[in-house]
Amino acid sequence: MSDADIVLVIGLEVHVQLQTASKLFCGCSTKFGQPPNTQTCPVCLGLPGALPVLNKEAFRLGAIAGLALNCKISPIMKWDRKNYFYPDLPKGYQISQFDLPLAYEGYLETLPEGGEPKTIRIIRAHLEEDAGKSMHDEAAGTSDSRIDLNRTGTPLLEIVSEPDLRSSQEARAYLDELKLLMTYLAVSDCNMQEGSLRVDANVNLHIPGPDGVIATPIVEIKNLNSFRAVERAIDYEAARQIDEWEDRGLRLGEAPKRTFGWDDQKERTVEQRQKEESSDYRYFPDPDLVPVTVTTQFVEQLQQGLGELPAALRARLQSQYDLDAYGANVLVNQGSSLVAYFEKLAAVSGNARRASNWVQQDVLRVLNETKTNIEGFPVAASQMGELLRLVENGKLNTSRAKDVFEEMFQAKLSLGDAMKSLGIEEVSQDALVDLCRELLNANPKVVADVSGGKQQAVGALIGQAKKRNPNADPGSVRKILLELIQQMG
């Protein structure tokens, strides 16, 4: 048996913080970065007598996400208490959803880089409140820990996939598409640095044997704070399980599920504890919250408001503008505002492929260098479109057009003012024809060489044309010269 025969099986649990101003069951702010324990109240601290009230906006955003993930929305859902004891969980339980989640049985289409499109099934997407944050003072040389409860009660949507992923690259593609979808819908900002998107990976191996396929015990990897960490952790854990199998021969059912952490500095997974089953959490319906009934009308209204989702948008850009898959993907991944900029640019310039290339190569370069977004970009799509139209019509060569673009951006000038500032003038077709005739009349040997089949000889005249008029487009000059020589022959 070779490693190639072993199948890596991955399922992901993604916790997405919903983009609400207040927490899931109280009015405390969800603003990030505030002093510890300044955004708490009796409700999120679980003090006696405090009663939770559902945040309607969190429920709406969760339902939107569920529909975008092609899930069914439960007509009735209830709240459950998930009981466990940890310092950052002051109530001793988390309000979550057990057997009646908000959304279930969905799927997400992904496109791994260099691979075939793949459908990843979604088991469920349920709402729950977040716990607090434990802060360990290891850097100070002590073993002290402190608790910040500002996050306690923050609304989360936990999206659980089927174990349909077969590589770390597929997992990355799934997460990229999920993050893009959540940000397009403004369901979440998905800022991993602020904890708005967190990933747990369930990993095991299917190993062929003489008596059939053997499955290794499932390991859940936590503390994955970046998509790159997800990839590295999955790859490391797969290799570790192969070694463990070869040493101990453990298989599913012979050892408990385990929870491992990811040590990003050492780049390895570290065993933490045996994984709890649902019975360990002693789920029971929350007596302080009534079940929620979801009407068909409510679901239909949300469905109609979803708009064009990223997968459909990519397909439309390819069909409507004849873009390749890579170009469409780059544009869509930058967000709907950049796509809108491109579409206006394509309409004004008359050449969608050229517009796409300029957005990818020049506009995105400037946005990255200046750390700005397209909303604050000083070059309007209409002005940029007129610039590209000059290139399209041969009135401005690409090199000069890029100079004009830089001037428009740096000095925040209109197209006309930027060209005037650089001393660039449009060259009419008639002026180019007259210039080319003069050059041909003054260089009969070049005419003879080209007529004799040496078309490269025309290059000398192109250089002379640029000296006579720096604004002359070399491509247009070459084309006119060859046409005139053909007419002379």
Summary of the structure (lengths in Angstrom):
residues: 489
radius of gyration: 30.5
end to end distance: 73.2
largest distance: 100.8
contacts: 1513
relative contact order: 0.09
helix: 44%
strand: 21%
